[in-house]
């Protein structure tokens, strides 16, 4: 059979602006040595983040709690899906110790979804923040939380420990939410962000990925929806396919288009807009404290 008759999807080649320099420098080398020596778990290393060297040099790192198996099966995410392991109640102290060893000035903490737990992991979340505060009183914190299925008593545990920034990612536009975030709901995520702000969180934050087939109009509507819940900080980055099993990249967004979204976002009234191909949720996170 001729290949001309086959419907073979073509991979979109990566453009030149997605090329990343390998992280270097004394600070990065020293931190990488600590991570390897003490088997410290950071999303920076396990996720091969393109901004790792830059963030570590500035004293910022991201840590994932509640294991590395998620109860959800999002079409964009490289984290394993399945039945998670038993909760490690020593984890808060381990994370706090890692932050101390690495001399992190601003820590971002995130987690898998734990829909298998009655509290959806919110107790460990709160205990982790408390442990970090005890061991690293000068370190500022961002918590990148799941939606906790919108249950306010779980969200309240995060609010009670007062992180400097609380983030929850929308990930994509409304039309694509069911495909991209299979067990999540667009309106529920907006309500989580609205509730956080209404309950006194000073800086709320969210992130979206582009290149999944969304239109400019849909991106702008998502940004407006986020401003309508008084969101302070938004990050906008390029989606990159983790493996062949995940959703394909439909488009690589140009630097000019990312700049356009940044300009419009600032005009909308966001405190900070991080918009670029290599931007990830915690990119320049320490800057978002101002």
PyMOL commands that set and color helices and strands:
alter all, ss='L'
color gray80, all
select helices_A, chain A and resi 3-5+16-18+26-38+43-46+52-57+91-102+122-135+148-150+152-160+177-180+186-198+216-228+255-268+285-289
alter helices_A, ss='H'
color red, helices_A
select strands_A, chain A and resi 60-65+69-70+80-81+106-111+140-144+165-167+204-210+233-238+272-275
alter strands_A, ss='S'
color yellow, strands_A
deselect
rebuild
show_as cartoon
